[in-house]
Amino acid sequence: METIAQISTRGQITLPADARKQLGLKPGDTLLVHLEGGRIILDPAVVLPVESYTEERIAEFAEQSTMTPAELEEARRRWEG
């Protein structure tokens, strides 16, 4: 499939409906942009939600863990950076 798309004054490009349909793309989907040899390559991206843990939730994990207290402390030190 080959078609023409134009860049708007805001730098936006509308992907042709046929291309979106073939790839199963929907409004709000996220794409990765790669530049290779003067070409623009778009790949569908998987975006996963990030959960922030409260101190209480972290304590629950620690209670349910099979790690030793020293291993838990080391893991927490690495996680907190």
C-alpha positions in Angstrom: 0.0 0.0 0.0 1.3 3.4 -0.9 -0.4 6.8 -0.3 0.5 10.4 0.3 0.2 12.1 3.7 0.9 15.7 4.4 2.5 17.3 7.5 0.3 20.0 9.1 1.6 23.3 10.4 1.6 21.7 13.9 3.8 18.8 12.6 1.0 16.3 12.6 0.4 13.5 10.1 -2.9 11.7 9.6 -2.3 8.0 8.9 -4.6 6.8 6.1 -7.7 4.9 7.3 -6.7 1.8 5.3 -3.3 1.7 7.1 -4.9 2.2 10.5 -7.4 -0.6 9.8 -4.8 -3.1 8.5 -2.7 -2.5 11.7 -5.7 -2.4 14.0 -4.8 1.1 15.2 -7.4 3.1 17.2 -7.6 6.7 18.4 -5.3 7.1 21.5 -3.0 4.2 20.5 0.7 5.0 21.0 3.4 4.6 18.3 7.2 4.4 18.6 9.1 6.6 16.1 12.3 5.3 14.6 14.6 7.1 12.2 16.6 4.8 9.9 18.5 5.9 6.9 16.4 9.0 6.3 13.2 7.1 6.7 10.5 7.4 9.5 9.3 4.1 10.8 6.3 3.9 13.1 5.7 0.8 15.3 2.8 0.2 17.6 3.9 0.5 21.3 2.7 -1.3 24.3 2.1 1.1 27.2 1.7 -0.4 30.7 0.3 1.6 33.6 2.7 2.4 36.4 1.6 1.7 40.0 3.0 3.8 42.9 3.2 1.9 46.1 2.4 3.3 49.5 4.5 2.4 52.5 1.6 0.2 53.7 1.5 -1.7 50.4 5.3 -2.2 50.5 4.9 -3.5 54.0 2.3 -6.0 52.7 4.7 -7.2 50.1 7.4 -7.7 52.7 5.1 -9.7 55.0 4.1 -12.0 52.1 7.7 -12.4 50.8 9.8 -15.5 51.1 13.0 -13.3 51.1 15.1 -12.9 54.2 15.0 -9.5 55.9 18.5 -8.8 54.5 17.4 -9.7 51.0 14.3 -7.4 51.4 16.5 -4.5 52.6 18.8 -5.0 49.6 15.9 -5.1 47.2 14.4 -2.0 48.7 17.7 -0.1 48.6 18.1 -1.0 44.9 14.5 0.0 44.1 14.7 3.3 45.8 18.0 4.1 44.0 
